[in-house]
């Protein structure tokens, strides 16, 4: 009888402790069919697997049509899952004006979803990308992704109608990446009466999805 009571007591403690575990949170940010114009700086795309790849993040890339055609609209989702033991921070503001301080000198963090078409011989980036912004001066623009939490980024893009290069003819692969950059903008005086703007972007880390979708391009004439 004492053994049975002890077992029941331990079971109740286990249930209570499970109930106190922090719930995993999934945040969704949608830019589907977003028509807001981006600045010239935001339209730049790119990624690199060699710069601080974040191995604590699992990245999944899915699209609404697994067999897209050239020139078609593609709705995509990029899922970022924190599989590490520490929380990470990510930008969450879709609108640049949420971090704009009105000054000539600006510093902020930008996260960009970059879609890429790649073959064995060539590649191209599809722009504009989905961009998110954050700044220390406005904590509400930062998302804290705790261990087990995830972020779903929903966007829309249009695939190129024709191959961007003769080497792209045939079957290209559509790939998705997320890169986080430290951005600094400033004006300097190169000589009396002449001010020049500078824009520095340093890639902090990238997360690259393994999923790839085939797009068939006809050879260029």
C-alpha positions as protocol buffer text, in pm:
chain_id: "A"
residue {
  index: 1
  type: UNK
  ca { x: 0 y: 0 z: 0 }
}
residue {
  index: 2
  type: UNK
  ca { x: 285 y: 236 z: 85 }
}
residue {
  index: 3
  type: UNK
  ca { x: 453 y: 156 z: -249 }
}
residue {
  index: 4
  type: UNK
  ca { x: 135 y: 231 z: -446 }
}
residue {
  index: 5
  type: UNK
  ca { x: 92 y: 564 z: -266 }
}
residue {
  index: 6
  type: UNK
  ca { x: 451 y: 661 z: -340 }
}
residue {
  index: 7
  type: UNK
  ca { x: 405 y: 580 z: -708 }
}
residue {
  index: 8
  type: UNK
  ca { x: 89 y: 788 z: -726 }
}
residue {
  index: 9
  type: UNK
  ca { x: 261 y: 1078 z: -548 }
}
residue {
  index: 10
  type: UNK
  ca { x: 551 y: 1071 z: -797 }
}
residue {
  index: 11
  type: UNK
  ca { x: 310 y: 1060 z: -1090 }
}
residue {
  index: 12
  type: UNK
  ca { x: 130 y: 1371 z: -962 }
}
residue {
  index: 13
  type: UNK
  ca { x: 460 y: 1553 z: -917 }
}
residue {
  index: 14
  type: UNK
  ca { x: 558 y: 1462 z: -1273 }
}
residue {
  index: 15
  type: UNK
  ca { x: 234 y: 1598 z: -1414 }
}
residue {
  index: 16
  type: UNK
  ca { x: 272 y: 1921 z: -1219 }
}
residue {
  index: 17
  type: UNK
  ca { x: 630 y: 1968 z: -1335 }
}
residue {
  index: 18
  type: UNK
  ca { x: 532 y: 1909 z: -1699 }
}
residue {
  index: 19
  type: UNK
  ca { x: 258 y: 2167 z: -1661 }
}
residue {
  index: 20
  type: UNK
  ca { x: 516 y: 2422 z: -1550 }
}
residue {
  index: 21
  type: UNK
  ca { x: 737 y: 2373 z: -1857 }
}
residue {
  index: 22
  type: UNK
  ca { x: 746 y: 2685 z: -2077 }
}
residue {
  index: 23
  type: UNK
  ca { x: 524 y: 2655 z: -2382 }
}
residue {
  index: 24
  type: UNK
  ca { x: 692 y: 2665 z: -2720 }
}
residue {
  index: 25
  type: UNK
  ca { x: 591 y: 2972 z: -2918 }
}
residue {
  index: 26
  type: UNK
  ca { x: 546 y: 2996 z: -3294 }
}
residue {
  index: 27
  type: UNK
  ca { x: 547 y: 3346 z: -3442 }
}
residue {
  index: 28
  type: UNK
  ca { x: 421 y: 3409 z: -3796 }
}
residue {
  index: 29
  type: UNK
  ca { x: 512 y: 3718 z: -3999 }
}
residue {
  index: 30
  type: UNK
  ca { x: 336 y: 3751 z: -4333 }
}
residue {
  index: 31
  type: UNK
  ca { x: 445 y: 3963 z: -4629 }
}
residue {
  index: 32
  type: UNK
  ca { x: 225 y: 3780 z: -4879 }
}
residue {
  index: 33
  type: UNK
  ca { x: 145 y: 4003 z: -5175 }
}
residue {
  index: 34
  type: UNK
  ca { x: 308 y: 4299 z: -4998 }
}
residue {
  index: 35
  type: UNK
  ca { x: 321 y: 4587 z: -5245 }
}
residue {
  index: 36
  type: UNK
  ca { x: 512 y: 4837 z: -5032 }
}
residue {
  index: 37
  type: UNK
  ca { x: 810 y: 4972 z: -5227 }
}
residue {
  index: 38
  type: UNK
  ca { x: 1150 y: 4885 z: -5091 }
}
residue {
  index: 39
  type: UNK
  ca { x: 1450 y: 5114 z: -5087 }
}
residue {
  index: 40
  type: UNK
  ca { x: 1737 y: 5057 z: -5328 }
}
residue {
  index: 41
  type: UNK
  ca { x: 1949 y: 4917 z: -5046 }
}
residue {
  index: 42
  type: UNK
  ca { x: 1682 y: 4661 z: -4954 }
}
residue {
  index: 43
  type: UNK
  ca { x: 1664 y: 4522 z: -5307 }
}
residue {
  index: 44
  type: UNK
  ca { x: 2019 y: 4394 z: -5285 }
}
residue {
  index: 45
  type: UNK
  ca { x: 2025 y: 4018 z: -5228 }
}
residue {
  index: 46
  type: UNK
  ca { x: 2283 y: 3764 z: -5140 }
}
residue {
  index: 47
  type: UNK
  ca { x: 2393 y: 3507 z: -4889 }
}
residue {
  index: 48
  type: UNK
  ca { x: 2699 y: 3313 z: -4795 }
}
residue {
  index: 49
  type: UNK
  ca { x: 2727 y: 2974 z: -4631 }
}
residue {
  index: 50
  type: UNK
  ca { x: 3080 y: 3055 z: -4518 }
}
residue {
  index: 51
  type: UNK
  ca { x: 3001 y: 3349 z: -4287 }
}
residue {
  index: 52
  type: UNK
  ca { x: 2906 y: 3238 z: -3937 }
}
residue {
  index: 53
  type: UNK
  ca { x: 2651 y: 2971 z: -4034 }
}
residue {
  index: 54
  type: UNK
  ca { x: 2415 y: 2927 z: -3739 }
}
residue {
  index: 55
  type: UNK
  ca { x: 2406 y: 2554 z: -3665 }
}
residue {
  index: 56
  type: UNK
  ca { x: 2156 y: 2591 z: -3379 }
}
residue {
  index: 57
  type: UNK
  ca { x: 1879 y: 2683 z: -3623 }
}
residue {
  index: 58
  type: UNK
  ca { x: 1678 y: 2443 z: -3835 }
}
residue {
  index: 59
  type: UNK
  ca { x: 1549 y: 2601 z: -4155 }
}
residue {
  index: 60
  type: UNK
  ca { x: 1269 y: 2458 z: -4373 }
}
residue {
  index: 61
  type: UNK
  ca { x: 1163 y: 2605 z: -4707 }
}
residue {
  index: 62
  type: UNK
  ca { x: 824 y: 2515 z: -4860 }
}
residue {
  index: 63
  type: UNK
  ca { x: 621 y: 2660 z: -5149 }
}
residue {
  index: 64
  type: UNK
  ca { x: 255 y: 2631 z: -5244 }
}
residue {
  index: 65
  type: UNK
  ca { x: 333 y: 2464 z: -5579 }
}
residue {
  index: 66
  type: UNK
  ca { x: 611 y: 2202 z: -5569 }
}
residue {
  index: 67
  type: UNK
  ca { x: 648 y: 2218 z: -5951 }
}
residue {
  index: 68
  type: UNK
  ca { x: 663 y: 2594 z: -6030 }
}
residue {
  index: 69
  type: UNK
  ca { x: 692 y: 2725 z: -6385 }
}
residue {
  index: 70
  type: UNK
  ca { x: 897 y: 3020 z: -6516 }
}
residue {
  index: 71
  type: UNK
  ca { x: 709 y: 3346 z: -6469 }
}
residue {
  index: 72
  type: UNK
  ca { x: 469 y: 3202 z: -6211 }
}
residue {
  index: 73
  type: UNK
  ca { x: 384 y: 3351 z: -5872 }
}
residue {
  index: 74
  type: UNK
  ca { x: 515 y: 3150 z: -5579 }
}
residue {
  index: 75
  type: UNK
  ca { x: 389 y: 3173 z: -5222 }
}
residue {
  index: 76
  type: UNK
  ca { x: 661 y: 3047 z: -4991 }
}
residue {
  index: 77
  type: UNK
  ca { x: 722 y: 2979 z: -4624 }
}
residue {
  index: 78
  type: UNK
  ca { x: 1057 y: 2981 z: -4448 }
}
residue {
  index: 79
  type: UNK
  ca { x: 1042 y: 2820 z: -4103 }
}
residue {
  index: 80
  type: UNK
  ca { x: 1318 y: 2903 z: -3854 }
}
residue {
  index: 81
  type: UNK
  ca { x: 1333 y: 2671 z: -3549 }
}
residue {
  index: 82
  type: UNK
  ca { x: 1566 y: 2735 z: -3254 }
}
residue {
  index: 83
  type: UNK
  ca { x: 1712 y: 2394 z: -3169 }
}
residue {
  index: 84
  type: UNK
  ca { x: 1989 y: 2533 z: -2948 }
}
residue {
  index: 85
  type: UNK
  ca { x: 2005 y: 2586 z: -2575 }
}
residue {
  index: 86
  type: UNK
  ca { x: 2016 y: 2967 z: -2582 }
}
residue {
  index: 87
  type: UNK
  ca { x: 1767 y: 3229 z: -2695 }
}
residue {
  index: 88
  type: UNK
  ca { x: 1847 y: 3426 z: -3011 }
}
residue {
  index: 89
  type: UNK
  ca { x: 1717 y: 3760 z: -3130 }
}
residue {
  index: 90
  type: UNK
  ca { x: 1575 y: 3840 z: -3473 }
}
residue {
  index: 91
  type: UNK
  ca { x: 1428 y: 4152 z: -3634 }
}
residue {
  index: 92
  type: UNK
  ca { x: 1049 y: 4151 z: -3658 }
}
residue {
  index: 93
  type: UNK
  ca { x: 943 y: 4486 z: -3811 }
}
residue {
  index: 94
  type: UNK
  ca { x: 827 y: 4461 z: -4173 }
}
residue {
  index: 95
  type: UNK
  ca { x: 828 y: 4836 z: -4231 }
}
residue {
  index: 96
  type: UNK
  ca { x: 1158 y: 5027 z: -4240 }
}
residue {
  index: 97
  type: UNK
  ca { x: 982 y: 5332 z: -4094 }
}
residue {
  index: 98
  type: UNK
  ca { x: 942 y: 5144 z: -3764 }
}
residue {
  index: 99
  type: UNK
  ca { x: 1319 y: 5168 z: -3707 }
}
residue {
  index: 100
  type: UNK
  ca { x: 1386 y: 5495 z: -3890 }
}
residue {
  index: 101
  type: UNK
  ca { x: 1505 y: 5752 z: -3633 }
}
residue {
  index: 102
  type: UNK
  ca { x: 1493 y: 6042 z: -3878 }
}
residue {
  index: 103
  type: UNK
  ca { x: 1866 y: 6099 z: -3853 }
}
residue {
  index: 104
  type: UNK
  ca { x: 2127 y: 6091 z: -4127 }
}
residue {
  index: 105
  type: UNK
  ca { x: 2319 y: 5835 z: -3921 }
}
residue {
  index: 106
  type: UNK
  ca { x: 2136 y: 5505 z: -3884 }
}
residue {
  index: 107
  type: UNK
  ca { x: 2233 y: 5167 z: -3742 }
}
residue {
  index: 108
  type: UNK
  ca { x: 2001 y: 4869 z: -3735 }
}
residue {
  index: 109
  type: UNK
  ca { x: 1978 y: 4493 z: -3785 }
}
residue {
  index: 110
  type: UNK
  ca { x: 1817 y: 4355 z: -4101 }
}
residue {
  index: 111
  type: UNK
  ca { x: 1710 y: 3997 z: -4171 }
}
residue {
  index: 112
  type: UNK
  ca { x: 1649 y: 3911 z: -4536 }
}
residue {
  index: 113
  type: UNK
  ca { x: 1489 y: 3610 z: -4699 }
}
residue {
  index: 114
  type: UNK
  ca { x: 1678 y: 3548 z: -5021 }
}
residue {
  index: 115
  type: UNK
  ca { x: 1546 y: 3313 z: -5289 }
}
residue {
  index: 116
  type: UNK
  ca { x: 1794 y: 3174 z: -5538 }
}
residue {
  index: 117
  type: UNK
  ca { x: 1781 y: 2985 z: -5868 }
}
residue {
  index: 118
  type: UNK
  ca { x: 2086 y: 2763 z: -5909 }
}
residue {
  index: 119
  type: UNK
  ca { x: 2231 y: 2509 z: -6150 }
}
residue {
  index: 120
  type: UNK
  ca { x: 2570 y: 2342 z: -6150 }
}
residue {
  index: 121
  type: UNK
  ca { x: 2706 y: 2625 z: -6369 }
}
residue {
  index: 122
  type: UNK
  ca { x: 2524 y: 2943 z: -6270 }
}
residue {
  index: 123
  type: UNK
  ca { x: 2296 y: 3108 z: -6015 }
}
residue {
  index: 124
  type: UNK
  ca { x: 2085 y: 3421 z: -5967 }
}
residue {
  index: 125
  type: UNK
  ca { x: 1903 y: 3588 z: -5679 }
}
residue {
  index: 126
  type: UNK
  ca { x: 1534 y: 3679 z: -5693 }
}
residue {
  index: 127
  type: UNK
  ca { x: 1460 y: 4028 z: -5560 }
}
residue {
  index: 128
  type: UNK
  ca { x: 1304 y: 4202 z: -5384 }
}
residue {
  index: 129
  type: UNK
  ca { x: 1331 y: 3982 z: -5080 }
}
residue {
  index: 130
  type: UNK
  ca { x: 1130 y: 3981 z: -4760 }
}
residue {
  index: 131
  type: UNK
  ca { x: 1308 y: 4211 z: -4514 }
}
residue {
  index: 132
  type: UNK
  ca { x: 1271 y: 4254 z: -4137 }
}
residue {
  index: 133
  type: UNK
  ca { x: 1425 y: 4531 z: -3926 }
}
residue {
  index: 134
  type: UNK
  ca { x: 1515 y: 4596 z: -3562 }
}
residue {
  index: 135
  type: UNK
  ca { x: 1702 y: 4854 z: -3357 }
}
residue {
  index: 136
  type: UNK
  ca { x: 1815 y: 4873 z: -2995 }
}
residue {
  index: 137
  type: UNK
  ca { x: 1631 y: 5201 z: -2948 }
}
residue {
  index: 138
  type: UNK
  ca { x: 1297 y: 5026 z: -3011 }
}
residue {
  index: 139
  type: UNK
  ca { x: 1284 y: 4690 z: -2825 }
}
residue {
  index: 140
  type: UNK
  ca { x: 944 y: 4612 z: -2977 }
}
residue {
  index: 141
  type: UNK
  ca { x: 1111 y: 4560 z: -3314 }
}
residue {
  index: 142
  type: UNK
  ca { x: 1313 y: 4263 z: -3182 }
}
residue {
  index: 143
  type: UNK
  ca { x: 1184 y: 3906 z: -3159 }
}
residue {
  index: 144
  type: UNK
  ca { x: 1330 y: 3678 z: -2890 }
}
residue {
  index: 145
  type: UNK
  ca { x: 1335 y: 3319 z: -3013 }
}
residue {
  index: 146
  type: UNK
  ca { x: 1376 y: 3093 z: -2709 }
}
residue {
  index: 147
  type: UNK
  ca { x: 1488 y: 2728 z: -2735 }
}
residue {
  index: 148
  type: UNK
  ca { x: 1211 y: 2535 z: -2908 }
}
residue {
  index: 149
  type: UNK
  ca { x: 1042 y: 2850 z: -3043 }
}
residue {
  index: 150
  type: UNK
  ca { x: 995 y: 2899 z: -3417 }
}
residue {
  index: 151
  type: UNK
  ca { x: 938 y: 3178 z: -3668 }
}
residue {
  index: 152
  type: UNK
  ca { x: 734 y: 3134 z: -3986 }
}
residue {
  index: 153
  type: UNK
  ca { x: 810 y: 3385 z: -4261 }
}
residue {
  index: 154
  type: UNK
  ca { x: 546 y: 3400 z: -4535 }
}
residue {
  index: 155
  type: UNK
  ca { x: 621 y: 3575 z: -4862 }
}
residue {
  index: 156
  type: UNK
  ca { x: 545 y: 3593 z: -5232 }
}
residue {
  index: 157
  type: UNK
  ca { x: 777 y: 3613 z: -5530 }
}
residue {
  index: 158
  type: UNK
  ca { x: 759 y: 3598 z: -5910 }
}
residue {
  index: 159
  type: UNK
  ca { x: 998 y: 3363 z: -6087 }
}
residue {
  index: 160
  type: UNK
  ca { x: 1192 y: 3502 z: -6387 }
}
residue {
  index: 161
  type: UNK
  ca { x: 1019 y: 3434 z: -6719 }
}
residue {
  index: 162
  type: UNK
  ca { x: 1338 y: 3346 z: -6906 }
}
residue {
  index: 163
  type: UNK
  ca { x: 1673 y: 3207 z: -6809 }
}
residue {
  index: 164
  type: UNK
  ca { x: 1905 y: 3477 z: -6676 }
}
residue {
  index: 165
  type: UNK
  ca { x: 2205 y: 3307 z: -6832 }
}
residue {
  index: 166
  type: UNK
  ca { x: 2269 y: 3050 z: -7108 }
}
residue {
  index: 167
  type: UNK
  ca { x: 2407 y: 2825 z: -6834 }
}
residue {
  index: 168
  type: UNK
  ca { x: 2068 y: 2820 z: -6661 }
}
residue {
  index: 169
  type: UNK
  ca { x: 1899 y: 2640 z: -6948 }
}
residue {
  index: 170
  type: UNK
  ca { x: 1740 y: 2318 z: -6828 }
}
residue {
  index: 171
  type: UNK
  ca { x: 1638 y: 2240 z: -6475 }
}
residue {
  index: 172
  type: UNK
  ca { x: 1728 y: 2497 z: -6207 }
}
residue {
  index: 173
  type: UNK
  ca { x: 1676 y: 2458 z: -5834 }
}
residue {
  index: 174
  type: UNK
  ca { x: 1479 y: 2710 z: -5627 }
}
residue {
  index: 175
  type: UNK
  ca { x: 1642 y: 2751 z: -5283 }
}
residue {
  index: 176
  type: UNK
  ca { x: 1564 y: 2963 z: -4974 }
}
residue {
  index: 177
  type: UNK
  ca { x: 1800 y: 3133 z: -4725 }
}
residue {
  index: 178
  type: UNK
  ca { x: 1781 y: 3373 z: -4431 }
}
residue {
  index: 179
  type: UNK
  ca { x: 2069 y: 3611 z: -4361 }
}
residue {
  index: 180
  type: UNK
  ca { x: 2103 y: 3862 z: -4078 }
}
residue {
  index: 181
  type: UNK
  ca { x: 2305 y: 4181 z: -4134 }
}
residue {
  index: 182
  type: UNK
  ca { x: 2435 y: 4469 z: -3927 }
}
residue {
  index: 183
  type: UNK
  ca { x: 2361 y: 4785 z: -4129 }
}
residue {
  index: 184
  type: UNK
  ca { x: 2517 y: 5128 z: -4078 }
}
residue {
  index: 185
  type: UNK
  ca { x: 2427 y: 5436 z: -4281 }
}
residue {
  index: 186
  type: UNK
  ca { x: 2606 y: 5767 z: -4247 }
}
residue {
  index: 187
  type: UNK
  ca { x: 2695 y: 6087 z: -4429 }
}
residue {
  index: 188
  type: UNK
  ca { x: 3055 y: 6204 z: -4444 }
}
residue {
  index: 189
  type: UNK
  ca { x: 3204 y: 6525 z: -4579 }
}
residue {
  index: 190
  type: UNK
  ca { x: 3452 y: 6433 z: -4853 }
}
residue {
  index: 191
  type: UNK
  ca { x: 3545 y: 6798 z: -4905 }
}
residue {
  index: 192
  type: UNK
  ca { x: 3402 y: 7132 z: -4793 }
}
residue {
  index: 193
  type: UNK
  ca { x: 3043 y: 7160 z: -4908 }
}
residue {
  index: 194
  type: UNK
  ca { x: 3021 y: 6804 z: -5041 }
}
residue {
  index: 195
  type: UNK
  ca { x: 2858 y: 6527 z: -4839 }
}
residue {
  index: 196
  type: UNK
  ca { x: 2870 y: 6163 z: -4942 }
}
residue {
  index: 197
  type: UNK
  ca { x: 2647 y: 5885 z: -4807 }
}
residue {
  index: 198
  type: UNK
  ca { x: 2789 y: 5548 z: -4708 }
}
residue {
  index: 199
  type: UNK
  ca { x: 2608 y: 5219 z: -4650 }
}
residue {
  index: 200
  type: UNK
  ca { x: 2790 y: 4936 z: -4475 }
}
residue {
  index: 201
  type: UNK
  ca { x: 2631 y: 4593 z: -4442 }
}
residue {
  index: 202
  type: UNK
  ca { x: 2805 y: 4314 z: -4253 }
}
residue {
  index: 203
  type: UNK
  ca { x: 2657 y: 3965 z: -4266 }
}
residue {
  index: 204
  type: UNK
  ca { x: 2639 y: 3828 z: -3911 }
}
residue {
  index: 205
  type: UNK
  ca { x: 2509 y: 3480 z: -3991 }
}
residue {
  index: 206
  type: UNK
  ca { x: 2300 y: 3284 z: -4241 }
}
residue {
  index: 207
  type: UNK
  ca { x: 2060 y: 2990 z: -4215 }
}
residue {
  index: 208
  type: UNK
  ca { x: 2013 y: 2783 z: -4529 }
}
residue {
  index: 209
  type: UNK
  ca { x: 1729 y: 2539 z: -4599 }
}
residue {
  index: 210
  type: UNK
  ca { x: 1795 y: 2199 z: -4756 }
}
residue {
  index: 211
  type: UNK
  ca { x: 1471 y: 2188 z: -4959 }
}
residue {
  index: 212
  type: UNK
  ca { x: 1504 y: 2251 z: -5336 }
}
residue {
  index: 213
  type: UNK
  ca { x: 1234 y: 2280 z: -5604 }
}
residue {
  index: 214
  type: UNK
  ca { x: 1294 y: 2225 z: -5974 }
}
residue {
  index: 215
  type: UNK
  ca { x: 1211 y: 2493 z: -6234 }
}
residue {
  index: 216
  type: UNK
  ca { x: 1255 y: 2400 z: -6600 }
}
residue {
  index: 217
  type: UNK
  ca { x: 1392 y: 2676 z: -6830 }
}
residue {
  index: 218
  type: UNK
  ca { x: 1413 y: 2642 z: -7207 }
}
residue {
  index: 219
  type: UNK
  ca { x: 1753 y: 2711 z: -7372 }
}
residue {
  index: 220
  type: UNK
  ca { x: 1799 y: 3070 z: -7481 }
}
residue {
  index: 221
  type: UNK
  ca { x: 1795 y: 3132 z: -7856 }
}
